């Protein structure tokens, strides 16, 4: 391998890494603060509802619905961030005795399966959102439409699926 071949391979790898880091940084810059704000608002709402309920005997109407919406937003936004870091829950019972070649194959298979499953979840959420939109389903107390939230959950699941695919390629290239 000549020096120029080696440099072109390094440049390509550095460029791919740079693009991934840019995407990862952008995702964290956009989503991270939103997750933090929604989580804080959910906490403040719960605190105010508890104080209103037990001190003034006047709970906040629709607090449960707003909390449920907030939880869905936090979970599905966080899913994309978690996927960038391969931060999902894992069980490593046999990792100490598993050969390296099998570990690499296992990582690829698990990432592919995760991406496919998340893609199916995204698709099914989209179908459910369309049905919900047609029927005009709303929350009980605040009368908030459910379809936009379910579409959001579908989109974020789709983004997480694509992120899992990119993470798989990134980690498989780094393991070589």
N, C-alpha and C positions, 0 to 999 in steps of 0.2 A: 504494500500500500504506500503510495507516494504521499509526500507532505501535503500537496494540494488536495488529494482525495480525503485525507484525514481532516483538513481544515474545513472542507465543504460539508463533511458529515457532522463535525462539531458545530458549525454555523447553523445547519438545519436543526440539530437538536436544541441548540441555544434559542433559535427562533421559535421552535415549537414550545419550548419551555417558557419563553417570554410571552407568547400568546396565551398559554394556559394561565400564567401568573397574572396577566392583565385581566383575563376573564374572571379568575378567582378573586382578585382584588376588587374589581368592579362589582361582582356579585355581593361580596362582603360589605362594600361601601354603601350599596343601595339597600340591601335587605337587612343587614345588621341593625342599623338605627331604627328601622321600622319595627322590627321584632321587639327591640328594647322599649320603644314608645308604647306599642300595643300592650306589652306585658305590664308596663308600669300603669297604664290606664286601667287594665283589668284588675290589678291589685288595688288601685285607688277606688274603683267602683265597688269592689268587694268590701273594702274597709268601710266606705260610706254606707253601703247597704246594711252591713252588720250594725254599725252605730245607729243608723236610722231605725232598724228593726228592734234593737234591744234597748236603746236609750229613749227614743221618741215614739216607739210603737208605730213607726211609719216607714216600712221598707220602700226601696226605690222600685217603682213599677217597671217591669221588663229587665231588671238587673240580671236575672238568670239567662235570658235570651241574649243580652249583650255580652255576657261572660262566655256563653257558648260560641257566639260569633268570634269573639276575641281569641278563644282557644283554637278554633279552626284556623284562624289567620296565623297565629304564632306557630302552630304545629306544621302547617304546610309551607310557610316561609322558611321555618327552621329546617325542614326536610332538605331543601336545596342546599343550604349551608352545610348541613351535616354530611351530605353526599360528597361535597367537594373535599372533605377531609377523611373520607371513609370512616366516619365516626359512629357507625351503626353498632348495635350490640352484637358481640360475637362470643362464641363459646370455644375455648381453645383446649379442650380436654386432651386431644391427641396431637397437638402441635409439636410437643417435644420429641415425639417418636416418628413423626411424619417426615419422609425424605424431602429434600428441597425441590426436586423435580415435581413431586406430587403437590407440594405447597403452591408452586407457581400455577399448575393446572387448576388446582382448587380455587385459587384467587380469581382466575379468569372465569371459571364456571360459575362461581358465586356472584361475581359482578354481572355477568351476562344474565343469569337468572334474576337477579335483583332488578336490573334495567328492564327486562321483559315484564316482570310482575308489576313494576311501577308503571310501565306503559299500559298494561291492561287496566290497572286501577284508574289511570288517567282517562282512558277511553270510556270505561264504565261510568265514571263520574260525569263525563261529558254527556253521555246518554241520559243519565239521571237528571242532569241540569236541564236538558232539553225537555224532558217530561215535566219537570217541575215548572218550567217556564210556561208550557202549554196549559197546565192545570192552574197556574197562578197561585201556587202554594206560598203561604206567608206564615210568619210567626204568629203565635196566638195573641199576645198582648200588644206588641208594638206594631204589628201588621207589616213587618219588614219582609220583602220578597226573598225567598230562599235561593232562587236560581242564580243570581250574581255570585253568591258565596260558593255555590257548588261549581260554577264555571271557574272561579278563582282556584278552588281546590284542584280541579282538573288540570288547569294550566300549570300550577306549581308542581303537580305530580309528573306532568310531562317534562317540565324543566329538570326535575330531579332525575328522571329516567335518562335524559340526554347527558346530564352531568355524570351519572354513573358510567355511561359508555366512555366518555372522555377520560374519566379517572381510571378506568380499566386499561385503556390504551397507554395512558401516562405511566401507570404503575408497571405494566408489562414491559414497556421500553426501558424503564429505570432498572428493572431486575436483570436485564440482559448483561 
